């Protein structure tokens, strides 16, 4: 790979990591927001069901954020390693 392509890969990986970081740390806000929309669409629900829905949406954002953050960090490390070991 050429150095400019590796830098582009690093930028893309940084973007993935940033999105993953945001999803991780704001998962409760996003999950609660989606659960409130679900509750309004349902017209009402039992409290225990509503709490399960909040937990489900929050866990979805946690999983997605963890995956994106992990892939982004691994790709950044790979790109940095390849940039330092390029022979030009």
PyMOL Python script that loads the backbone (N, CA, C, O; Angstrom):
from pymol import cmd

cmd.read_pdbstr("""\
ATOM      1  N   UNK A   1       0.838  -1.185   0.000  1.00  0.00           N
ATOM      2  CA  UNK A   1       0.000   0.000   0.000  1.00  0.00           C
ATOM      3  C   UNK A   1       0.872   1.234   0.000  1.00  0.00           C
ATOM      4  O   UNK A   1       1.987   1.241   0.522  1.00  0.00           O
ATOM      5  N   UNK A   2       0.334   2.271  -0.598  1.00  0.00           N
ATOM      6  CA  UNK A   2       1.050   3.531  -0.595  1.00  0.00           C
ATOM      7  C   UNK A   2       0.703   4.326   0.654  1.00  0.00           C
ATOM      8  O   UNK A   2      -0.321   4.113   1.304  1.00  0.00           O
ATOM      9  N   UNK A   3       1.607   5.255   0.958  1.00  0.00           N
ATOM     10  CA  UNK A   3       1.458   6.015   2.190  1.00  0.00           C
ATOM     11  C   UNK A   3       0.181   6.846   2.204  1.00  0.00           C
ATOM     12  O   UNK A   3      -0.453   6.972   3.251  1.00  0.00           O
ATOM     13  N   UNK A   4      -0.212   7.419   1.063  1.00  0.00           N
ATOM     14  CA  UNK A   4      -1.420   8.260   1.041  1.00  0.00           C
ATOM     15  C   UNK A   4      -2.689   7.424   1.267  1.00  0.00           C
ATOM     16  O   UNK A   4      -3.644   7.893   1.888  1.00  0.00           O
ATOM     17  N   UNK A   5      -2.691   6.196   0.763  1.00  0.00           N
ATOM     18  CA  UNK A   5      -3.839   5.325   1.009  1.00  0.00           C
ATOM     19  C   UNK A   5      -3.909   4.904   2.472  1.00  0.00           C
ATOM     20  O   UNK A   5      -4.995   4.789   3.039  1.00  0.00           O
ATOM     21  N   UNK A   6      -2.754   4.676   3.077  1.00  0.00           N
ATOM     22  CA  UNK A   6      -2.725   4.323   4.489  1.00  0.00           C
ATOM     23  C   UNK A   6      -3.190   5.486   5.362  1.00  0.00           C
ATOM     24  O   UNK A   6      -3.852   5.271   6.378  1.00  0.00           O
ATOM     25  N   UNK A   7      -2.852   6.698   4.980  1.00  0.00           N
ATOM     26  CA  UNK A   7      -3.318   7.862   5.728  1.00  0.00           C
ATOM     27  C   UNK A   7      -4.834   7.990   5.594  1.00  0.00           C
ATOM     28  O   UNK A   7      -5.517   8.304   6.568  1.00  0.00           O
ATOM     29  N   UNK A   8      -5.361   7.750   4.400  1.00  0.00           N
ATOM     30  CA  UNK A   8      -6.812   7.759   4.201  1.00  0.00           C
ATOM     31  C   UNK A   8      -7.501   6.689   5.036  1.00  0.00           C
ATOM     32  O   UNK A   8      -8.577   6.915   5.590  1.00  0.00           O
ATOM     33  N   UNK A   9      -6.866   5.514   5.122  1.00  0.00           N
ATOM     34  CA  UNK A   9      -7.398   4.445   5.956  1.00  0.00           C
ATOM     35  C   UNK A   9      -7.398   4.855   7.426  1.00  0.00           C
ATOM     36  O   UNK A   9      -8.336   4.543   8.160  1.00  0.00           O
ATOM     37  N   UNK A  10      -6.362   5.546   7.850  1.00  0.00           N
ATOM     38  CA  UNK A  10      -6.292   6.036   9.229  1.00  0.00           C
ATOM     39  C   UNK A  10      -7.377   7.060   9.532  1.00  0.00           C
ATOM     40  O   UNK A  10      -7.948   7.066  10.623  1.00  0.00           O
ATOM     41  N   UNK A  11      -7.656   7.919   8.572  1.00  0.00           N
ATOM     42  CA  UNK A  11      -8.720   8.918   8.752  1.00  0.00           C
ATOM     43  C   UNK A  11     -10.079   8.236   8.851  1.00  0.00           C
ATOM     44  O   UNK A  11     -10.893   8.589   9.704  1.00  0.00           O
ATOM     45  N   UNK A  12     -10.326   7.264   7.983  1.00  0.00           N
ATOM     46  CA  UNK A  12     -11.581   6.522   8.028  1.00  0.00           C
ATOM     47  C   UNK A  12     -11.719   5.762   9.348  1.00  0.00           C
ATOM     48  O   UNK A  12     -12.801   5.718   9.934  1.00  0.00           O
ATOM     49  N   UNK A  13     -10.633   5.172   9.806  1.00  0.00           N
ATOM     50  CA  UNK A  13     -10.653   4.447  11.068  1.00  0.00           C
ATOM     51  C   UNK A  13     -10.890   5.398  12.242  1.00  0.00           C
ATOM     52  O   UNK A  13     -11.579   5.043  13.199  1.00  0.00           O
ATOM     53  N   UNK A  14     -10.331   6.587  12.172  1.00  0.00           N
ATOM     54  CA  UNK A  14     -10.562   7.580  13.213  1.00  0.00           C
ATOM     55  C   UNK A  14     -12.026   7.986  13.267  1.00  0.00           C
ATOM     56  O   UNK A  14     -12.584   8.175  14.347  1.00  0.00           O
ATOM     57  N   UNK A  15     -12.644   8.118  12.105  1.00  0.00           N
ATOM     58  CA  UNK A  15     -14.062   8.442  12.046  1.00  0.00           C
ATOM     59  C   UNK A  15     -14.902   7.322  12.655  1.00  0.00           C
ATOM     60  O   UNK A  15     -15.839   7.581  13.410  1.00  0.00           O
ATOM     61  N   UNK A  16     -14.562   6.070  12.322  1.00  0.00           N
ATOM     62  CA  UNK A  16     -15.262   4.925  12.917  1.00  0.00           C
ATOM     63  C   UNK A  16     -15.104   4.899  14.433  1.00  0.00           C
ATOM     64  O   UNK A  16     -16.066   4.644  15.158  1.00  0.00           O
ATOM     65  N   UNK A  17     -13.909   5.160  14.902  1.00  0.00           N
ATOM     66  CA  UNK A  17     -13.666   5.175  16.344  1.00  0.00           C
ATOM     67  C   UNK A  17     -14.453   6.277  17.027  1.00  0.00           C
ATOM     68  O   UNK A  17     -15.002   6.072  18.110  1.00  0.00           O
ATOM     69  N   UNK A  18     -14.512   7.443  16.404  1.00  0.00           N
ATOM     70  CA  UNK A  18     -15.259   8.558  16.990  1.00  0.00           C
ATOM     71  C   UNK A  18     -16.751   8.235  17.073  1.00  0.00           C
ATOM     72  O   UNK A  18     -17.393   8.516  18.085  1.00  0.00           O
ATOM     73  N   UNK A  19     -17.298   7.649  16.018  1.00  0.00           N
ATOM     74  CA  UNK A  19     -18.709   7.264  16.032  1.00  0.00           C
ATOM     75  C   UNK A  19     -18.959   6.204  17.107  1.00  0.00           C
ATOM     76  O   UNK A  19     -19.951   6.274  17.833  1.00  0.00           O
ATOM     77  N   UNK A  20     -18.066   5.230  17.207  1.00  0.00           N
ATOM     78  CA  UNK A  20     -18.188   4.205  18.237  1.00  0.00           C
ATOM     79  C   UNK A  20     -18.110   4.783  19.637  1.00  0.00           C
ATOM     80  O   UNK A  20     -18.863   4.378  20.523  1.00  0.00           O
ATOM     81  N   UNK A  21     -17.206   5.727  19.841  1.00  0.00           N
ATOM     82  CA  UNK A  21     -17.059   6.383  21.139  1.00  0.00           C
ATOM     83  C   UNK A  21     -18.333   7.129  21.519  1.00  0.00           C
ATOM     84  O   UNK A  21     -18.784   7.060  22.662  1.00  0.00           O
ATOM     85  N   UNK A  22     -18.902   7.836  20.562  1.00  0.00           N
ATOM     86  CA  UNK A  22     -20.148   8.571  20.811  1.00  0.00           C
ATOM     87  C   UNK A  22     -21.281   7.601  21.142  1.00  0.00           C
ATOM     88  O   UNK A  22     -22.050   7.839  22.074  1.00  0.00           O
ATOM     89  N   UNK A  23     -21.388   6.517  20.387  1.00  0.00           N
ATOM     90  CA  UNK A  23     -22.430   5.535  20.662  1.00  0.00           C
ATOM     91  C   UNK A  23     -22.255   4.897  22.035  1.00  0.00           C
ATOM     92  O   UNK A  23     -23.239   4.635  22.726  1.00  0.00           O
ATOM     93  N   UNK A  24     -21.016   4.646  22.434  1.00  0.00           N
ATOM     94  CA  UNK A  24     -20.759   4.050  23.743  1.00  0.00           C
ATOM     95  C   UNK A  24     -21.188   4.957  24.886  1.00  0.00           C
ATOM     96  O   UNK A  24     -21.889   4.521  25.798  1.00  0.00           O
ATOM     97  N   UNK A  25     -20.777   6.194  24.842  1.00  0.00           N
ATOM     98  CA  UNK A  25     -20.982   7.068  25.984  1.00  0.00           C
ATOM     99  C   UNK A  25     -22.328   7.780  25.994  1.00  0.00           C
ATOM    100  O   UNK A  25     -22.712   8.343  27.019  1.00  0.00           O
ATOM    101  N   UNK A  26     -23.046   7.770  24.887  1.00  0.00           N
ATOM    102  CA  UNK A  26     -24.382   8.361  24.860  1.00  0.00           C
ATOM    103  C   UNK A  26     -25.450   7.313  24.609  1.00  0.00           C
ATOM    104  O   UNK A  26     -26.557   7.647  24.188  1.00  0.00           O
ATOM    105  N   UNK A  27     -25.134   6.049  24.861  1.00  0.00           N
ATOM    106  CA  UNK A  27     -26.081   4.968  24.593  1.00  0.00           C
ATOM    107  C   UNK A  27     -27.336   5.082  25.449  1.00  0.00           C
ATOM    108  O   UNK A  27     -28.427   4.743  24.992  1.00  0.00           O
ATOM    109  N   UNK A  28     -27.197   5.551  26.673  1.00  0.00           N
ATOM    110  CA  UNK A  28     -28.362   5.697  27.542  1.00  0.00           C
ATOM    111  C   UNK A  28     -29.301   6.771  26.992  1.00  0.00           C
ATOM    112  O   UNK A  28     -30.518   6.588  26.972  1.00  0.00           O
ATOM    113  N   UNK A  29     -28.735   7.880  26.550  1.00  0.00           N
ATOM    114  CA  UNK A  29     -29.570   8.946  25.977  1.00  0.00           C
ATOM    115  C   UNK A  29     -30.273   8.470  24.714  1.00  0.00           C
ATOM    116  O   UNK A  29     -31.469   8.703  24.541  1.00  0.00           O
ATOM    117  N   UNK A  30     -29.539   7.810  23.837  1.00  0.00           N
ATOM    118  CA  UNK A  30     -30.128   7.323  22.592  1.00  0.00           C
ATOM    119  C   UNK A  30     -31.177   6.248  22.866  1.00  0.00           C
ATOM    120  O   UNK A  30     -32.243   6.246  22.251  1.00  0.00           O
ATOM    121  N   UNK A  31     -30.876   5.337  23.785  1.00  0.00           N
ATOM    122  CA  UNK A  31     -31.802   4.263  24.117  1.00  0.00           C
ATOM    123  C   UNK A  31     -33.087   4.788  24.737  1.00  0.00           C
ATOM    124  O   UNK A  31     -34.179   4.329  24.402  1.00  0.00           O
ATOM    125  N   UNK A  32     -32.954   5.745  25.635  1.00  0.00           N
ATOM    126  CA  UNK A  32     -34.134   6.336  26.269  1.00  0.00           C
ATOM    127  C   UNK A  32     -34.976   7.091  25.256  1.00  0.00           C
ATOM    128  O   UNK A  32     -36.205   7.023  25.291  1.00  0.00           O
ATOM    129  N   UNK A  33     -34.323   7.805  24.359  1.00  0.00           N
ATOM    130  CA  UNK A  33     -35.045   8.540  23.330  1.00  0.00           C
ATOM    131  C   UNK A  33     -35.853   7.606  22.430  1.00  0.00           C
ATOM    132  O   UNK A  33     -37.018   7.873  22.137  1.00  0.00           O
ATOM    133  N   UNK A  34     -35.233   6.519  21.997  1.00  0.00           N
ATOM    134  CA  UNK A  34     -35.950   5.561  21.153  1.00  0.00           C
ATOM    135  C   UNK A  34     -37.070   4.863  21.919  1.00  0.00           C
ATOM    136  O   UNK A  34     -38.124   4.574  21.353  1.00  0.00           O
ATOM    137  N   UNK A  35     -36.844   4.592  23.205  1.00  0.00           N
ATOM    138  CA  UNK A  35     -37.883   3.955  24.014  1.00  0.00           C
ATOM    139  C   UNK A  35     -39.067   4.896  24.219  1.00  0.00           C
ATOM    140  O   UNK A  35     -40.214   4.451  24.244  1.00  0.00           O
ATOM    141  N   UNK A  36     -38.797   6.191  24.365  1.00  0.00           N
ATOM    142  CA  UNK A  36     -39.889   7.154  24.492  1.00  0.00           C
ATOM    143  C   UNK A  36     -40.708   7.228  23.206  1.00  0.00           C
ATOM    144  O   UNK A  36     -41.933   7.341  23.249  1.00  0.00           O
ATOM    145  N   UNK A  37     -40.030   7.166  22.069  1.00  0.00           N
ATOM    146  CA  UNK A  37     -40.754   7.137  20.784  1.00  0.00           C
ATOM    147  C   UNK A  37     -41.586   5.865  20.665  1.00  0.00           C
ATOM    148  O   UNK A  37     -42.711   5.895  20.166  1.00  0.00           O
ATOM    149  N   UNK A  38     -41.021   4.739  21.130  1.00  0.00           N
ATOM    150  CA  UNK A  38     -41.759   3.476  21.112  1.00  0.00           C
ATOM    151  C   UNK A  38     -42.994   3.566  21.987  1.00  0.00           C
ATOM    152  O   UNK A  38     -44.068   3.104  21.602  1.00  0.00           O
ATOM    153  N   UNK A  39     -42.846   4.164  23.173  1.00  0.00           N
ATOM    154  CA  UNK A  39     -43.959   4.294  24.105  1.00  0.00           C
ATOM    155  C   UNK A  39     -45.057   5.185  23.531  1.00  0.00           C
ATOM    156  O   UNK A  39     -46.242   4.880  23.670  1.00  0.00           O
ATOM    157  N   UNK A  40     -44.668   6.280  22.890  1.00  0.00           N
ATOM    158  CA  UNK A  40     -45.659   7.162  22.278  1.00  0.00           C
ATOM    159  C   UNK A  40     -46.386   6.445  21.142  1.00  0.00           C
ATOM    160  O   UNK A  40     -47.591   6.626  20.965  1.00  0.00           O
ATOM    161  N   UNK A  41     -45.669   5.641  20.381  1.00  0.00           N
ATOM    162  CA  UNK A  41     -46.273   4.887  19.282  1.00  0.00           C
ATOM    163  C   UNK A  41     -47.236   3.826  19.805  1.00  0.00           C
ATOM    164  O   UNK A  41     -48.269   3.564  19.189  1.00  0.00           O
ATOM    165  N   UNK A  42     -46.897   3.210  20.951  1.00  0.00           N
ATOM    166  CA  UNK A  42     -47.747   2.191  21.562  1.00  0.00           C
ATOM    167  C   UNK A  42     -48.981   2.812  22.216  1.00  0.00           C
ATOM    168  O   UNK A  42     -50.021   2.163  22.326  1.00  0.00           O
ATOM    169  N   UNK A  43     -48.866   4.051  22.644  1.00  0.00           N
ATOM    170  CA  UNK A  43     -49.969   4.707  23.333  1.00  0.00           C
ATOM    171  C   UNK A  43     -49.970   4.427  24.825  1.00  0.00           C
ATOM    172  O   UNK A  43     -50.909   4.811  25.523  1.00  0.00           O
ATOM    173  N   UNK A  44     -48.963   3.784  25.313  1.00  0.00           N
ATOM    174  CA  UNK A  44     -48.842   3.467  26.732  1.00  0.00           C
ATOM    175  C   UNK A  44     -48.434   2.020  26.902  1.00  0.00           C
ATOM    176  O   UNK A  44     -48.704   1.180  26.044  1.00  0.00           O
ATOM    177  N   UNK A  45     -47.784   1.738  28.014  1.00  0.00           N
ATOM    178  CA  UNK A  45     -47.345   0.377  28.302  1.00  0.00           C
ATOM    179  C   UNK A  45     -47.071   0.261  29.792  1.00  0.00           C
ATOM    180  O   UNK A  45     -46.963   1.265  30.495  1.00  0.00           O
ATOM    181  N   UNK A  46     -46.961  -0.957  30.259  1.00  0.00           N
ATOM    182  CA  UNK A  46     -46.618  -1.221  31.644  1.00  0.00           C
ATOM    183  C   UNK A  46     -45.189  -0.751  31.910  1.00  0.00           C
ATOM    184  O   UNK A  46     -44.345  -0.778  31.015  1.00  0.00           O
ATOM    185  N   UNK A  47     -44.926  -0.323  33.134  1.00  0.00           N
ATOM    186  CA  UNK A  47     -43.607   0.206  33.485  1.00  0.00           C
ATOM    187  C   UNK A  47     -42.506  -0.828  33.293  1.00  0.00           C
ATOM    188  O   UNK A  47     -41.423  -0.498  32.811  1.00  0.00           O
ATOM    189  N   UNK A  48     -42.770  -2.058  33.659  1.00  0.00           N
ATOM    190  CA  UNK A  48     -41.739  -3.085  33.537  1.00  0.00           C
ATOM    191  C   UNK A  48     -41.390  -3.340  32.064  1.00  0.00           C
ATOM    192  O   UNK A  48     -40.226  -3.561  31.731  1.00  0.00           O
ATOM    193  N   UNK A  49     -42.373  -3.311  31.206  1.00  0.00           N
ATOM    194  CA  UNK A  49     -42.112  -3.496  29.770  1.00  0.00           C
ATOM    195  C   UNK A  49     -41.321  -2.307  29.227  1.00  0.00           C
ATOM    196  O   UNK A  49     -40.396  -2.479  28.432  1.00  0.00           O
ATOM    197  N   UNK A  50     -41.687  -1.114  29.657  1.00  0.00           N
ATOM    198  CA  UNK A  50     -40.973   0.094  29.222  1.00  0.00           C
ATOM    199  C   UNK A  50     -39.508   0.041  29.646  1.00  0.00           C
ATOM    200  O   UNK A  50     -38.629   0.406  28.865  1.00  0.00           O
ATOM    201  N   UNK A  51     -39.232  -0.403  30.858  1.00  0.00           N
ATOM    202  CA  UNK A  51     -37.850  -0.511  31.326  1.00  0.00           C
ATOM    203  C   UNK A  51     -37.069  -1.557  30.537  1.00  0.00           C
ATOM    204  O   UNK A  51     -35.880  -1.376  30.271  1.00  0.00           O
ATOM    205  N   UNK A  52     -37.729  -2.645  30.163  1.00  0.00           N
ATOM    206  CA  UNK A  52     -37.076  -3.664  29.333  1.00  0.00           C
ATOM    207  C   UNK A  52     -36.749  -3.103  27.957  1.00  0.00           C
ATOM    208  O   UNK A  52     -35.690  -3.393  27.400  1.00  0.00           O
ATOM    209  N   UNK A  53     -37.657  -2.299  27.408  1.00  0.00           N
ATOM    210  CA  UNK A  53     -37.414  -1.684  26.099  1.00  0.00           C
ATOM    211  C   UNK A  53     -36.242  -0.713  26.181  1.00  0.00           C
ATOM    212  O   UNK A  53     -35.395  -0.686  25.288  1.00  0.00           O
ATOM    213  N   UNK A  54     -36.185   0.087  27.249  1.00  0.00           N
ATOM    214  CA  UNK A  54     -35.057   1.007  27.431  1.00  0.00           C
ATOM    215  C   UNK A  54     -33.744   0.222  27.490  1.00  0.00           C
ATOM    216  O   UNK A  54     -32.765   0.578  26.835  1.00  0.00           O
ATOM    217  N   UNK A  55     -33.742  -0.839  28.279  1.00  0.00           N
ATOM    218  CA  UNK A  55     -32.525  -1.652  28.414  1.00  0.00           C
ATOM    219  C   UNK A  55     -32.120  -2.284  27.086  1.00  0.00           C
ATOM    220  O   UNK A  55     -30.933  -2.358  26.767  1.00  0.00           O
ATOM    221  N   UNK A  56     -33.094  -2.735  26.321  1.00  0.00           N
ATOM    222  CA  UNK A  56     -32.807  -3.337  25.019  1.00  0.00           C
ATOM    223  C   UNK A  56     -32.194  -2.348  24.042  1.00  0.00           C
ATOM    224  O   UNK A  56     -31.196  -2.647  23.387  1.00  0.00           O
ATOM    225  N   UNK A  57     -32.803  -1.159  23.947  1.00  0.00           N
ATOM    226  CA  UNK A  57     -32.257  -0.148  23.049  1.00  0.00           C
ATOM    227  C   UNK A  57     -30.868   0.301  23.499  1.00  0.00           C
ATOM    228  O   UNK A  57     -29.977   0.495  22.672  1.00  0.00           O
ATOM    229  N   UNK A  58     -30.686   0.465  24.801  1.00  0.00           N
ATOM    230  CA  UNK A  58     -29.379   0.870  25.319  1.00  0.00           C
ATOM    231  C   UNK A  58     -28.324  -0.184  25.019  1.00  0.00           C
ATOM    232  O   UNK A  58     -27.209   0.153  24.620  1.00  0.00           O
ATOM    233  N   UNK A  59     -28.660  -1.447  25.204  1.00  0.00           N
ATOM    234  CA  UNK A  59     -27.712  -2.521  24.905  1.00  0.00           C
ATOM    235  C   UNK A  59     -27.375  -2.585  23.420  1.00  0.00           C
ATOM    236  O   UNK A  59     -26.243  -2.902  23.057  1.00  0.00           O
ATOM    237  N   UNK A  60     -28.349  -2.287  22.555  1.00  0.00           N
ATOM    238  CA  UNK A  60     -28.072  -2.250  21.116  1.00  0.00           C
ATOM    239  C   UNK A  60     -27.028  -1.190  20.787  1.00  0.00           C
ATOM    240  O   UNK A  60     -26.104  -1.439  20.012  1.00  0.00           O
ATOM    241  N   UNK A  61     -27.178  -0.008  21.377  1.00  0.00           N
ATOM    242  CA  UNK A  61     -26.205   1.055  21.123  1.00  0.00           C
ATOM    243  C   UNK A  61     -24.849   0.728  21.734  1.00  0.00           C
ATOM    244  O   UNK A  61     -23.815   1.058  21.152  1.00  0.00           O
ATOM    245  N   UNK A  62     -24.836   0.088  22.889  1.00  0.00           N
ATOM    246  CA  UNK A  62     -23.565  -0.330  23.494  1.00  0.00           C
ATOM    247  C   UNK A  62     -22.835  -1.336  22.609  1.00  0.00           C
ATOM    248  O   UNK A  62     -21.624  -1.233  22.416  1.00  0.00           O
ATOM    249  N   UNK A  63     -23.563  -2.297  22.079  1.00  0.00           N
ATOM    250  CA  UNK A  63     -22.941  -3.312  21.220  1.00  0.00           C
ATOM    251  C   UNK A  63     -22.405  -2.689  19.934  1.00  0.00           C
ATOM    252  O   UNK A  63     -21.272  -2.953  19.534  1.00  0.00           O
ATOM    253  N   UNK A  64     -23.225  -1.862  19.292  1.00  0.00           N
ATOM    254  CA  UNK A  64     -22.789  -1.221  18.042  1.00  0.00           C
ATOM    255  C   UNK A  64     -21.596  -0.308  18.287  1.00  0.00           C
ATOM    256  O   UNK A  64     -20.650  -0.304  17.499  1.00  0.00           O
ATOM    257  N   UNK A  65     -21.629   0.460  19.362  1.00  0.00           N
ATOM    258  CA  UNK A  65     -20.514   1.347  19.685  1.00  0.00           C
ATOM    259  C   UNK A  65     -19.240   0.595  19.988  1.00  0.00           C
ATOM    260  O   UNK A  65     -18.156   1.009  19.576  1.00  0.00           O
ATOM    261  N   UNK A  66     -19.360  -0.511  20.707  1.00  0.00           N
ATOM    262  CA  UNK A  66     -18.178  -1.314  21.028  1.00  0.00           C
ATOM    263  C   UNK A  66     -17.543  -1.901  19.779  1.00  0.00           C
ATOM    264  O   UNK A  66     -16.321  -1.903  19.632  1.00  0.00           O
ATOM    265  N   UNK A  67     -18.378  -2.394  18.889  1.00  0.00           N
ATOM    266  CA  UNK A  67     -17.865  -2.985  17.650  1.00  0.00           C
ATOM    267  C   UNK A  67     -17.175  -1.931  16.795  1.00  0.00           C
ATOM    268  O   UNK A  67     -16.061  -2.151  16.320  1.00  0.00           O
ATOM    269  N   UNK A  68     -17.825  -0.790  16.597  1.00  0.00           N
ATOM    270  CA  UNK A  68     -17.224   0.263  15.772  1.00  0.00           C
ATOM    271  C   UNK A  68     -15.951   0.802  16.401  1.00  0.00           C
ATOM    272  O   UNK A  68     -14.964   1.032  15.702  1.00  0.00           O
ATOM    273  N   UNK A  69     -15.959   1.007  17.709  1.00  0.00           N
ATOM    274  CA  UNK A  69     -14.776   1.524  18.389  1.00  0.00           C
ATOM    275  C   UNK A  69     -13.617   0.535  18.301  1.00  0.00           C
ATOM    276  O   UNK A  69     -12.479   0.936  18.055  1.00  0.00           O
ATOM    277  N   UNK A  70     -13.896  -0.747  18.499  1.00  0.00           N
ATOM    278  CA  UNK A  70     -12.846  -1.764  18.414  1.00  0.00           C
ATOM    279  C   UNK A  70     -12.265  -1.897  17.024  1.00  0.00           C
ATOM    280  O   UNK A  70     -11.047  -1.973  16.860  1.00  0.00           O
ATOM    281  N   UNK A  71     -13.131  -1.926  16.021  1.00  0.00           N
ATOM    282  CA  UNK A  71     -12.654  -2.015  14.636  1.00  0.00           C
ATOM    283  C   UNK A  71     -11.839  -0.778  14.274  1.00  0.00           C
ATOM    284  O   UNK A  71     -10.801  -0.883  13.621  1.00  0.00           O
ATOM    285  N   UNK A  72     -12.309   0.389  14.700  1.00  0.00           N
ATOM    286  CA  UNK A  72     -11.586   1.623  14.413  1.00  0.00           C
ATOM    287  C   UNK A  72     -10.206   1.648  15.042  1.00  0.00           C
ATOM    288  O   UNK A  72      -9.229   2.016  14.389  1.00  0.00           O
ATOM    289  N   UNK A  73     -10.120   1.259  16.300  1.00  0.00           N
ATOM    290  CA  UNK A  73      -8.814   1.249  16.967  1.00  0.00           C
ATOM    291  C   UNK A  73      -7.860   0.232  16.344  1.00  0.00           C
ATOM    292  O   UNK A  73      -6.677   0.520  16.163  1.00  0.00           O
ATOM    293  N   UNK A  74      -8.368  -0.948  16.017  1.00  0.00           N
ATOM    294  CA  UNK A  74      -7.520  -1.962  15.386  1.00  0.00           C
ATOM    295  C   UNK A  74      -7.020  -1.484  14.028  1.00  0.00           C
ATOM    296  O   UNK A  74      -5.864  -1.716  13.672  1.00  0.00           O
ATOM    297  N   UNK A  75      -7.875  -0.824  13.280  1.00  0.00           N
ATOM    298  CA  UNK A  75      -7.473  -0.322  11.961  1.00  0.00           C
ATOM    299  C   UNK A  75      -6.473   0.816  12.086  1.00  0.00           C
ATOM    300  O   UNK A  75      -5.539   0.913  11.290  1.00  0.00           O
ATOM    301  N   UNK A  76      -6.660   1.672  13.074  1.00  0.00           N
ATOM    302  CA  UNK A  76      -5.687   2.753  13.299  1.00  0.00           C
ATOM    303  C   UNK A  76      -4.320   2.174  13.626  1.00  0.00           C
ATOM    304  O   UNK A  76      -3.308   2.614  13.081  1.00  0.00           O
ATOM    305  N   UNK A  77      -4.286   1.190  14.513  1.00  0.00           N
ATOM    306  CA  UNK A  77      -3.003   0.566  14.863  1.00  0.00           C
ATOM    307  C   UNK A  77      -2.352  -0.102  13.658  1.00  0.00           C
ATOM    308  O   UNK A  77      -1.138  -0.007  13.473  1.00  0.00           O
ATOM    309  N   UNK A  78      -3.157  -0.777  12.835  1.00  0.00           N
ATOM    310  CA  UNK A  78      -2.631  -1.399  11.623  1.00  0.00           C
ATOM    311  C   UNK A  78      -2.051  -0.354  10.672  1.00  0.00           C
ATOM    312  O   UNK A  78      -0.962  -0.534  10.127  1.00  0.00           O
ATOM    313  N   UNK A  79      -2.794   0.747  10.478  1.00  0.00           N
ATOM    314  CA  UNK A  79      -2.332   1.795   9.560  1.00  0.00           C
ATOM    315  C   UNK A  79      -1.046   2.436  10.070  1.00  0.00           C
ATOM    316  O   UNK A  79      -0.131   2.690   9.287  1.00  0.00           O
ATOM    317  N   UNK A  80      -0.967   2.695  11.356  1.00  0.00           N
ATOM    318  CA  UNK A  80       0.254   3.289  11.919  1.00  0.00           C
ATOM    319  C   UNK A  80       1.437   2.337  11.765  1.00  0.00           C
ATOM    320  O   UNK A  80       2.538   2.756  11.408  1.00  0.00           O
ATOM    321  N   UNK A  81       1.205   1.069  12.033  1.00  0.00           N
ATOM    322  CA  UNK A  81       2.264   0.072  11.887  1.00  0.00           C
ATOM    323  C   UNK A  81       2.760   0.023  10.439  1.00  0.00           C
ATOM    324  O   UNK A  81       3.966  -0.006  10.194  1.00  0.00           O
ATOM    325  N   UNK A  82       1.833   0.014   9.488  1.00  0.00           N
ATOM    326  CA  UNK A  82       2.230  -0.068   8.077  1.00  0.00           C
ATOM    327  C   UNK A  82       2.923   1.217   7.617  1.00  0.00           C
ATOM    328  O   UNK A  82       3.844   1.158   6.802  1.00  0.00           O
ATOM    329  N   UNK A  83       2.499   2.362   8.118  1.00  0.00           N
ATOM    330  CA  UNK A  83       3.128   3.629   7.728  1.00  0.00           C
ATOM    331  C   UNK A  83       4.580   3.646   8.212  1.00  0.00           C
ATOM    332  O   UNK A  83       5.469   4.069   7.472  1.00  0.00           O
ATOM    333  N   UNK A  84       4.829   3.196   9.432  1.00  0.00           N
ATOM    334  CA  UNK A  84       6.187   3.201   9.962  1.00  0.00           C
ATOM    335  C   UNK A  84       7.087   2.160   9.290  1.00  0.00           C
ATOM    336  O   UNK A  84       8.307   2.321   9.272  1.00  0.00           O
ATOM    337  N   UNK A  85       6.508   1.110   8.746  1.00  0.00           N
ATOM    338  CA  UNK A  85       7.293   0.052   8.124  1.00  0.00           C
ATOM    339  C   UNK A  85       7.324   0.130   6.610  1.00  0.00           C
ATOM    340  O   UNK A  85       7.740  -0.826   5.956  1.00  0.00           O
ATOM    341  N   UNK A  86       6.893   1.244   6.035  1.00  0.00           N
ATOM    342  CA  UNK A  86       6.872   1.376   4.573  1.00  0.00           C
ATOM    343  C   UNK A  86       8.290   1.691   4.099  1.00  0.00           C
ATOM    344  O   UNK A  86       8.999   2.477   4.728  1.00  0.00           O
ATOM    345  N   UNK A  87       8.687   1.098   3.026  1.00  0.00           N
ATOM    346  CA  UNK A  87      10.024   1.322   2.470  1.00  0.00           C
ATOM    347  C   UNK A  87       9.892   2.140   1.195  1.00  0.00           C
ATOM    348  O   UNK A  87       9.523   1.621   0.141  1.00  0.00           O
ATOM    349  N   UNK A  88      10.198   3.419   1.308  1.00  0.00           N
ATOM    350  CA  UNK A  88      10.162   4.274   0.115  1.00  0.00           C
ATOM    351  C   UNK A  88      11.473   4.995  -0.042  1.00  0.00           C
ATOM    352  O   UNK A  88      11.645   5.765  -0.987  1.00  0.00           O
TER     353      UNK A  88
END
""", "prot")
cmd.dss("prot")
cmd.show_as("cartoon", "prot")
cmd.util.cbc("prot")
cmd.orient("prot")
